[in-house]
Amino acid sequence: MNGKKVLIVGIDGYIGWSLAMHLATRGHSVAGIDNYSRRRNVAKVGSVSATPIREMDERIHVFNMAYPDARGAIAFKEGDLLDYSFARDYIKWFKPDTIVHLGEQPSAPFSMVDREHAVYTQHNNVIGNLNLLYAIKEVVPDCHLLKLGTMGEYGYDTELEIPEGFFEIEYKGKKATIPFPRMAGSWYHWSKVHDSNNIMFACRLWGLRSTDVMQGIVYGTRTKQMILDELLTRFDFDECFGTAINRFCAQAAIGHKLTPYGKGGQTRGYLALTDSIQCLTIATENPPEKGEYRVFNQLDTVYKINDLAKTVQQVAGKKGMDVEIEPVDNPRVEKEEHHYKVKAEKLRNLGFRPTRTLEEEVDIMLTDLMRFKKRILAKKEVIMPKPYWKQVSQPPILTR
Ligand SMILES: NC(=O)c1ccc[n+]([C@@H]2O[C@H](COP(=O)([O-])OP(=O)(O)OC[C@H]3O[C@@H](n4cnc5c(N)ncnc54)[C@H](O)[C@@H]3O)[C@@H](O)[C@H]2O)c1
C-alpha cells in the first residue's frame, strides 16, 4: 500500500489522536492542527479527561520512542481553522491527499446551554468547515475531504429505514433520488446538517471529492496503539462531553448509579473507538472519484439506552462491582421510545468488520477506568444532567 499524506483537523481530540497513531503505524504520513478548544471547553464545564492526557508535542515524542519504524510520521501545529490564512498555509505546506475533518465542537448539550453556546458552536463548525472547503479549492482541489458528520443529522423521528444519504422517492407520478430529510435535535446537530449541505454544494460547484460520514456514538478507552499511558486518548464523562456508554462506564467505575434519561427507549447506532478508526482508515484508503459527494453511515449496532445500562451493569457485576440503575428525568427534548432502522452497508462493502462485542469493549473500559477512579471521583458532580433543552423552547408542531 502506498502511504498517503493525511491532514487531521482536530488531532488532539478523542478520535483525532487515536486515528493519527493508527495511520502513522500503517505507513501514512500524518500532520495535524488543533486549537485545543476541547480541553478548554471541558474545563469550562468543570470537568477533566478521566485519562491523563499529555500536550501534543509530548504525545508525539512518546509515540516516536514507542514506534521507531514510524518515527517522524506525525507532525503538529497549534492553530484555529477559523484563521483562514493559517489553515490555507498549513495545507499549502503539507499538500495532503486526504483531509480528515474532526475539528468541531461536538457536544449537543454544550450547544444547548444558551445563545452564546449555540452561536459559538454553529460559528466554529459551519465557518471552520467553509474555510476548509475554500482552502481545498484554492490549494489542493484533488484532495479527499473526509468529514465527520453524525447519525443525529437524520434525527430519530422517522418510520422509514434511514438510507446512506440519499433515497428514491416517487411524488406526483415522478421518481427522483434526493437527500434523505435531516431532522436534527440540537444546535450542534444542525451545524452538522449545514456542513453537509455546504460540502454537497462545493462538490457540485467546484468538483471537489468528499466522504461525509454519518457516525454513530463512539465508545471505548483505547486502540491497540495505546501501549503506554502516555499514548492514551482523552476520555470524558461529564454530562456535556461524555457520550452514553462512556458515561455509564465512568459511573460504574466510581460506584455511582447508572442514570439513563427518561424511559430509556432512545435508540441510537454505536461503534467502538477502534472500529471508528478502522472505518476512517478504510475511507482514507478508498477515496471517492473527483466531483463525488458520498455519504457513509458509520455504525456497528443499534441499542436502546436501557439495554446499554443493563450491559454495563452485567459486565461490572462479573468484575465484582455492584452497580444500580436509576433513571433520571430526561434533560433533552426527544422521543423516549421510537422506531429506528438504519442502512449501513457501504463501509462493510469496503471491508469494515467490527472487531469486538459491546461486552468485551465495556470490560476493557471498566478495567481502564478503575485505574483512573480518583480523577473521576474528584469531578463526579459534573455527571448529572441539567435541562438545557427545556430552558430554551419546545419544538414547533409541524403542520402535516
Ligand atoms: N465521539 C463521538 O461519539 C462522535 C459521534 C459522531 C460524530 N462525531 C464527530 O467526530 C468528530 C471528532 O469527535 P471527537 O469525539 O474526537 O471530538 P473532540 O472534541 O475530542 O475532537 C475535536 C478536536 O477538534 C478541535 N477543534 C475544534 N474546533 C476547532 C477549530 N476551530 N480549529 C482547530 N481545532 C478545532 C478540538 O480542540 C478537539 O481537539 C467531531 O466532528 C464530532 O462531531 C463524534
The ligand as a Gaussian input file, in Angstrom:
#p B3LYP/6-31G(d) Opt

LIG

0 1
 N      -17.195000      10.959000      19.577000
 C      -18.386000      10.635000      19.071000
 O      -19.147000       9.822000      19.645000
 C      -18.830000      11.229000      17.769000
 C      -20.006000      10.742000      17.171000
 C      -20.422000      11.288000      15.959000
 C      -19.682000      12.285000      15.366000
 N      -18.530000      12.748000      15.974000
 C      -17.786000      13.826000      15.312000
 O      -16.450000      13.387000      15.142000
 C      -15.545000      14.483000      15.281000
 C      -14.499000      14.154000      16.325000
 O      -15.142000      13.837000      17.541000
 P      -14.326000      13.717000      18.893000
 O      -15.183000      12.936000      19.825000
 O      -12.943000      13.268000      18.604000
 O      -14.322000      15.249000      19.359000
 P      -13.154000      16.071000      20.097000
 O      -13.777000      17.311000      20.622000
 O      -12.459000      15.186000      21.070000
 O      -12.164000      16.423000      18.900000
 C      -12.307000      17.558000      18.092000
 C      -10.994000      18.337000      18.136000
 O      -11.119000      19.462000      17.260000
 C      -10.553000      20.597000      17.876000
 N      -11.202000      21.787000      17.306000
 C      -12.486000      22.206000      17.445000
 N      -12.690000      23.349000      16.774000
 C      -11.514000      23.671000      16.177000
 C      -11.082000      24.755000      15.362000
 N      -11.914000      25.751000      15.047000
 N       -9.801000      24.765000      14.927000
 C       -8.934000      23.766000      15.262000
 N       -9.286000      22.725000      16.047000
 C      -10.563000      22.674000      16.497000
 C      -10.808000      20.404000      19.374000
 O       -9.890000      21.115000      20.175000
 C      -10.688000      18.886000      19.529000
 O       -9.395000      18.510000      19.918000
 C      -16.402000      15.696000      15.643000
 O      -16.644000      16.458000      14.499000
 C      -17.693000      15.080000      16.137000
 O      -18.791000      15.940000      15.917000
 C      -18.097000      12.232000      17.145000

